[in-house]
Amino acid sequence: MKEGIGHQFQTETKYQREPYSPGAVEGQQKREKLKEKLVDKSWPLPPPDREDGWPLFKAINSRRSVREFRKKPVSLAALSQILWAAQGITLKAGDFSLRTAPSAGALYPIDIYVCVQAVESLNPGLYHFLPAAQTLRMRYEGDFSQLLADAALNQDFLAEASLVLVLTAVFERTTWKYGARGFRYLYLDAGHIAQNAALAAVSLGLGSCPVAAFFDDEINALLGVNPARESAVYLLAVGWPRK
């Protein structure tokens, strides 16, 4: 696809380190090591509960940005519930499906990766959520919490959370239809998804914090995505609030 103003916006609004700063060099070395550990294992998630939970207005009233978390694992069922609320399938008709969050043209350009730090029954690592199967696919195994926090301008609470959702935008899923205007829709879609996830988290007794300040290239390299076609647009830390 020919690059235009949308790609220019995406590039020119990125946070970037000085290329030879200590943080950039160290981060690059760590990410290069990760490429040697690429794995491909899948974990089916527990079926989501589509009926119970808090009343909507109670969840809206209770949601706060939480930046202090307890060192306590989140259950696999809770993670499944949050991911379903964010991007789960609500209707299937042949190859067509609808999801829990709205999307321009029902094109769903946002993918969700999960940096698992403390989730029951899952090893720490980076996972990719597959909504159609309600499944997680592991990409890298290991503790990436501090590397993620460093890439997010040293926001250390990201390393303390039980998990971090990383939302990426796959540009051509939207721009093939809407052209450069599709870049607007990418960010609207990400906001819809993150709010669903945040409300699901608080209804499960968990806290969350949205994060938009991060070095794009470092998060993309951590995930192993090609930034010419897919890029991180949103982080959401989730865990047990420290009360």
TORKOL-4160 file (C-alpha; in steps of 0.2 Angstrom, whole numbers, padded with zeros to 4 digits, m for minus):
243
<pt num="1" X="0000" Y="0000" Z="0000"/>
<pt num="2" X="0006" Y="0017" Z="m0005"/>
<pt num="3" X="0011" Y="0027" Z="0011"/>
<pt num="4" X="0001" Y="0044" Z="0013"/>
<pt num="5" X="m0003" Y="0056" Z="0027"/>
<pt num="6" X="m0010" Y="0042" Z="0038"/>
<pt num="7" X="0007" Y="0034" Z="0039"/>
<pt num="8" X="0016" Y="0050" Z="0040"/>
<pt num="9" X="0005" Y="0054" Z="0056"/>
<pt num="10" X="0009" Y="0037" Z="0063"/>
<pt num="11" X="0028" Y="0040" Z="0060"/>
<pt num="12" X="0029" Y="0058" Z="0065"/>
<pt num="13" X="0020" Y="0056" Z="0082"/>
<pt num="14" X="0030" Y="0042" Z="0088"/>
<pt num="15" X="0041" Y="0044" Z="0104"/>
<pt num="16" X="0059" Y="0039" Z="0100"/>
<pt num="17" X="0074" Y="0038" Z="0110"/>
<pt num="18" X="0091" Y="0045" Z="0104"/>
<pt num="19" X="0097" Y="0030" Z="0093"/>
<pt num="20" X="0113" Y="0027" Z="0103"/>
<pt num="21" X="0107" Y="0031" Z="0120"/>
<pt num="22" X="0111" Y="0018" Z="0134"/>
<pt num="23" X="0092" Y="0014" Z="0135"/>
<pt num="24" X="0091" Y="0011" Z="0116"/>
<pt num="25" X="0106" Y="0000" Z="0115"/>
<pt num="26" X="0102" Y="m0010" Z="0130"/>
<pt num="27" X="0084" Y="m0013" Z="0124"/>
<pt num="28" X="0090" Y="m0018" Z="0107"/>
<pt num="29" X="0102" Y="m0031" Z="0114"/>
<pt num="30" X="0088" Y="m0038" Z="0125"/>
<pt num="31" X="0075" Y="m0039" Z="0110"/>
<pt num="32" X="0088" Y="m0047" Z="0099"/>
<pt num="33" X="0089" Y="m0061" Z="0112"/>
<pt num="34" X="0071" Y="m0063" Z="0112"/>
<pt num="35" X="0070" Y="m0067" Z="0094"/>
<pt num="36" X="0079" Y="m0083" Z="0098"/>
<pt num="37" X="0065" Y="m0089" Z="0109"/>
<pt num="38" X="0050" Y="m0087" Z="0097"/>
<pt num="39" X="0038" Y="m0101" Z="0102"/>
<pt num="40" X="0021" Y="m0106" Z="0095"/>
<pt num="41" X="0010" Y="m0114" Z="0109"/>
<pt num="42" X="m0009" Y="m0111" Z="0111"/>
<pt num="43" X="m0020" Y="m0111" Z="0127"/>
<pt num="44" X="m0039" Y="m0112" Z="0125"/>
<pt num="45" X="m0047" Y="m0100" Z="0138"/>
<pt num="46" X="m0061" Y="m0104" Z="0149"/>
<pt num="47" X="m0078" Y="m0099" Z="0142"/>
<pt num="48" X="m0083" Y="m0081" Z="0146"/>
<pt num="49" X="m0098" Y="m0078" Z="0157"/>
<pt num="50" X="m0110" Y="m0068" Z="0147"/>
<pt num="51" X="m0124" Y="m0065" Z="0160"/>
<pt num="52" X="m0117" Y="m0061" Z="0177"/>
<pt num="53" X="m0106" Y="m0047" Z="0184"/>
<pt num="54" X="m0108" Y="m0029" Z="0190"/>
<pt num="55" X="m0122" Y="m0018" Z="0184"/>
<pt num="56" X="m0115" Y="m0007" Z="0170"/>
<pt num="57" X="m0117" Y="0010" Z="0179"/>
<pt num="58" X="m0108" Y="0003" Z="0195"/>
<pt num="59" X="m0093" Y="m0002" Z="0185"/>
<pt num="60" X="m0093" Y="0015" Z="0176"/>
<pt num="61" X="m0094" Y="0024" Z="0193"/>
<pt num="62" X="m0080" Y="0013" Z="0201"/>
<pt num="63" X="m0067" Y="0013" Z="0187"/>
<pt num="64" X="m0051" Y="0022" Z="0191"/>
<pt num="65" X="m0034" Y="0023" Z="0184"/>
<pt num="66" X="m0024" Y="0012" Z="0196"/>
<pt num="67" X="m0005" Y="0013" Z="0197"/>
<pt num="68" X="m0001" Y="0003" Z="0212"/>
<pt num="69" X="m0004" Y="m0016" Z="0211"/>
<pt num="70" X="m0002" Y="m0031" Z="0224"/>
<pt num="71" X="0009" Y="m0046" Z="0219"/>
<pt num="72" X="m0006" Y="m0057" Z="0217"/>
<pt num="73" X="m0010" Y="m0068" Z="0202"/>
<pt num="74" X="m0025" Y="m0065" Z="0192"/>
<pt num="75" X="m0036" Y="m0081" Z="0188"/>
<pt num="76" X="m0036" Y="m0088" Z="0170"/>
<pt num="77" X="m0055" Y="m0086" Z="0170"/>
<pt num="78" X="m0053" Y="m0067" Z="0174"/>
<pt num="79" X="m0041" Y="m0065" Z="0160"/>
<pt num="80" X="m0053" Y="m0074" Z="0148"/>
<pt num="81" X="m0067" Y="m0063" Z="0154"/>
<pt num="82" X="m0057" Y="m0047" Z="0151"/>
<pt num="83" X="m0052" Y="m0052" Z="0134"/>
<pt num="84" X="m0069" Y="m0057" Z="0129"/>
<pt num="85" X="m0076" Y="m0041" Z="0135"/>
<pt num="86" X="m0063" Y="m0032" Z="0125"/>
<pt num="87" X="m0064" Y="m0041" Z="0108"/>
<pt num="88" X="m0074" Y="m0057" Z="0111"/>
<pt num="89" X="m0086" Y="m0064" Z="0098"/>
<pt num="90" X="m0105" Y="m0060" Z="0101"/>
<pt num="91" X="m0112" Y="m0066" Z="0084"/>
<pt num="92" X="m0107" Y="m0078" Z="0070"/>
<pt num="93" X="m0115" Y="m0080" Z="0053"/>
<pt num="94" X="m0104" Y="m0090" Z="0042"/>
<pt num="95" X="m0087" Y="m0082" Z="0040"/>
<pt num="96" X="m0094" Y="m0065" Z="0047"/>
<pt num="97" X="m0094" Y="m0061" Z="0065"/>
<pt num="98" X="m0097" Y="m0047" Z="0077"/>
<pt num="99" X="m0087" Y="m0043" Z="0093"/>
<pt num="100" X="m0090" Y="m0035" Z="0109"/>
<pt num="101" X="m0083" Y="m0018" Z="0104"/>
<pt num="102" X="m0089" Y="m0008" Z="0089"/>
<pt num="103" X="m0077" Y="m0006" Z="0074"/>
<pt num="104" X="m0078" Y="0005" Z="0059"/>
<pt num="105" X="m0086" Y="m0006" Z="0045"/>
<pt num="106" X="m0084" Y="m0021" Z="0057"/>
<pt num="107" X="m0066" Y="m0023" Z="0050"/>
<pt num="108" X="m0058" Y="m0025" Z="0068"/>
<pt num="109" X="m0041" Y="m0019" Z="0064"/>
<pt num="110" X="m0035" Y="m0020" Z="0082"/>
<pt num="111" X="m0026" Y="m0035" Z="0089"/>
<pt num="112" X="m0023" Y="m0039" Z="0107"/>
<pt num="113" X="m0006" Y="m0045" Z="0114"/>
<pt num="114" X="m0005" Y="m0050" Z="0133"/>
<pt num="115" X="0011" Y="m0048" Z="0143"/>
<pt num="116" X="0007" Y="m0061" Z="0156"/>
<pt num="117" X="0017" Y="m0058" Z="0172"/>
<pt num="118" X="0006" Y="m0066" Z="0185"/>
<pt num="119" X="m0009" Y="m0076" Z="0179"/>
<pt num="120" X="m0014" Y="m0093" Z="0186"/>
<pt num="121" X="m0010" Y="m0108" Z="0174"/>
<pt num="122" X="0000" Y="m0097" Z="0162"/>
<pt num="123" X="0019" Y="m0096" Z="0161"/>
<pt num="124" X="0025" Y="m0078" Z="0160"/>
<pt num="125" X="0027" Y="m0072" Z="0142"/>
<pt num="126" X="0020" Y="m0063" Z="0128"/>
<pt num="127" X="0004" Y="m0070" Z="0120"/>
<pt num="128" X="m0007" Y="m0066" Z="0106"/>
<pt num="129" X="m0026" Y="m0066" Z="0108"/>
<pt num="130" X="m0036" Y="m0075" Z="0095"/>
<pt num="131" X="m0054" Y="m0070" Z="0097"/>
<pt num="132" X="m0063" Y="m0082" Z="0085"/>
<pt num="133" X="m0056" Y="m0097" Z="0096"/>
<pt num="134" X="m0056" Y="m0088" Z="0113"/>
<pt num="135" X="m0038" Y="m0094" Z="0113"/>
<pt num="136" X="m0021" Y="m0087" Z="0118"/>
<pt num="137" X="m0005" Y="m0091" Z="0107"/>
<pt num="138" X="0011" Y="m0089" Z="0116"/>
<pt num="139" X="0025" Y="m0079" Z="0106"/>
<pt num="140" X="0039" Y="m0078" Z="0118"/>
<pt num="141" X="0041" Y="m0086" Z="0135"/>
<pt num="142" X="0049" Y="m0077" Z="0149"/>
<pt num="143" X="0048" Y="m0062" Z="0161"/>
<pt num="144" X="0046" Y="m0046" Z="0150"/>
<pt num="145" X="0039" Y="m0035" Z="0163"/>
<pt num="146" X="0053" Y="m0023" Z="0166"/>
<pt num="147" X="0058" Y="m0022" Z="0147"/>
<pt num="148" X="0040" Y="m0017" Z="0144"/>
<pt num="149" X="0040" Y="m0004" Z="0158"/>
<pt num="150" X="0057" Y="0003" Z="0151"/>
<pt num="151" X="0049" Y="0004" Z="0134"/>
<pt num="152" X="0034" Y="0014" Z="0142"/>
<pt num="153" X="0046" Y="0028" Z="0147"/>
<pt num="154" X="0050" Y="0019" Z="0163"/>
<pt num="155" X="0033" Y="0018" Z="0170"/>
<pt num="156" X="0037" Y="0005" Z="0183"/>
<pt num="157" X="0019" Y="0001" Z="0188"/>
<pt num="158" X="0018" Y="m0009" Z="0172"/>
<pt num="159" X="0030" Y="m0021" Z="0179"/>
<pt num="160" X="0020" Y="m0023" Z="0195"/>
<pt num="161" X="0004" Y="m0027" Z="0186"/>
<pt num="162" X="m0002" Y="m0045" Z="0184"/>
<pt num="163" X="m0004" Y="m0042" Z="0165"/>
<pt num="164" X="m0003" Y="m0029" Z="0152"/>
<pt num="165" X="m0014" Y="m0028" Z="0137"/>
<pt num="166" X="m0005" Y="m0022" Z="0121"/>
<pt num="167" X="m0016" Y="m0016" Z="0108"/>
<pt num="168" X="m0009" Y="m0015" Z="0090"/>
<pt num="169" X="m0017" Y="m0008" Z="0074"/>
<pt num="170" X="m0016" Y="m0018" Z="0058"/>
<pt num="171" X="m0017" Y="m0004" Z="0046"/>
<pt num="172" X="m0023" Y="m0012" Z="0030"/>
<pt num="173" X="m0038" Y="m0020" Z="0038"/>
<pt num="174" X="m0046" Y="m0003" Z="0038"/>
<pt num="175" X="m0036" Y="0008" Z="0026"/>
<pt num="176" X="m0041" Y="m0004" Z="0011"/>
<pt num="177" X="m0058" Y="0003" Z="0013"/>
<pt num="178" X="m0057" Y="0020" Z="0021"/>
<pt num="179" X="m0040" Y="0026" Z="0015"/>
<pt num="180" X="m0030" Y="0039" Z="0025"/>
<pt num="181" X="m0046" Y="0042" Z="0035"/>
<pt num="182" X="m0045" Y="0024" Z="0042"/>
<pt num="183" X="m0031" Y="0030" Z="0053"/>
<pt num="184" X="m0043" Y="0040" Z="0063"/>
<pt num="185" X="m0054" Y="0024" Z="0065"/>
<pt num="186" X="m0039" Y="0014" Z="0072"/>
<pt num="187" X="m0038" Y="0024" Z="0087"/>
<pt num="188" X="m0057" Y="0025" Z="0090"/>
<pt num="189" X="m0057" Y="0006" Z="0089"/>
<pt num="190" X="m0043" Y="0005" Z="0102"/>
<pt num="191" X="m0052" Y="0016" Z="0114"/>
<pt num="192" X="m0068" Y="0006" Z="0113"/>
<pt num="193" X="m0059" Y="m0010" Z="0116"/>
<pt num="194" X="m0049" Y="m0003" Z="0131"/>
<pt num="195" X="m0064" Y="0004" Z="0139"/>
<pt num="196" X="m0073" Y="m0012" Z="0138"/>
<pt num="197" X="m0058" Y="m0021" Z="0146"/>
<pt num="198" X="m0056" Y="m0008" Z="0160"/>
<pt num="199" X="m0074" Y="m0010" Z="0164"/>
<pt num="200" X="m0073" Y="m0029" Z="0164"/>
<pt num="201" X="m0058" Y="m0028" Z="0175"/>
<pt num="202" X="m0066" Y="m0017" Z="0189"/>
<pt num="203" X="m0082" Y="m0028" Z="0189"/>
<pt num="204" X="m0070" Y="m0042" Z="0193"/>
<pt num="205" X="m0062" Y="m0032" Z="0208"/>
<pt num="206" X="m0047" Y="m0028" Z="0197"/>
<pt num="207" X="m0039" Y="m0012" Z="0193"/>
<pt num="208" X="m0032" Y="m0005" Z="0177"/>
<pt num="209" X="m0022" Y="0010" Z="0170"/>
<pt num="210" X="m0022" Y="0015" Z="0152"/>
<pt num="211" X="m0005" Y="0020" Z="0145"/>
<pt num="212" X="m0001" Y="0030" Z="0129"/>
<pt num="213" X="0016" Y="0035" Z="0132"/>
<pt num="214" X="0029" Y="0023" Z="0125"/>
<pt num="215" X="0042" Y="0021" Z="0113"/>
<pt num="216" X="0033" Y="0014" Z="0098"/>
<pt num="217" X="0048" Y="0005" Z="0090"/>
<pt num="218" X="0053" Y="m0003" Z="0106"/>
<pt num="219" X="0036" Y="m0010" Z="0109"/>
<pt num="220" X="0034" Y="m0016" Z="0091"/>
<pt num="221" X="0051" Y="m0025" Z="0092"/>
<pt num="222" X="0046" Y="m0033" Z="0109"/>
<pt num="223" X="0030" Y="m0040" Z="0100"/>
<pt num="224" X="0040" Y="m0045" Z="0085"/>
<pt num="225" X="0028" Y="m0036" Z="0073"/>
<pt num="226" X="0032" Y="m0027" Z="0057"/>
<pt num="227" X="0029" Y="m0008" Z="0060"/>
<pt num="228" X="0026" Y="m0005" Z="0042"/>
<pt num="229" X="0009" Y="m0014" Z="0043"/>
<pt num="230" X="0006" Y="m0016" Z="0062"/>
<pt num="231" X="0010" Y="m0005" Z="0077"/>
<pt num="232" X="0006" Y="m0003" Z="0095"/>
<pt num="233" X="m0006" Y="0010" Z="0099"/>
<pt num="234" X="m0012" Y="0007" Z="0117"/>
<pt num="235" X="m0006" Y="m0002" Z="0133"/>
<pt num="236" X="m0018" Y="m0007" Z="0148"/>
<pt num="237" X="m0010" Y="m0013" Z="0164"/>
<pt num="238" X="m0022" Y="m0024" Z="0174"/>
<pt num="239" X="m0020" Y="m0031" Z="0192"/>
<pt num="240" X="m0025" Y="m0032" Z="0210"/>
<pt num="241" X="m0026" Y="m0014" Z="0217"/>
<pt num="242" X="m0015" Y="m0011" Z="0232"/>
<pt num="243" X="m0027" Y="m0004" Z="0245"/>
